[in-house]
């Protein structure tokens, strides 16, 4: 699987969220570099699980929409003339 990559701006924003979380919930200060290292770790070690869940959810949504389309198409059918 191709690694998940973020732009520099996205990395900075995500690291800021991690730093805020650590400060608020764990009463720990986390520097920018450790926050980015944590982001890399999460991406490598558990990111695939989140990605796979998103793919699974998307598959379910597409399947449901396809079923809705099939039902809508059946609703458009007209009775065939009888002899």
Order of alpha helices (4+ residues) and beta strands (2+ residues): alpha-alpha-alpha
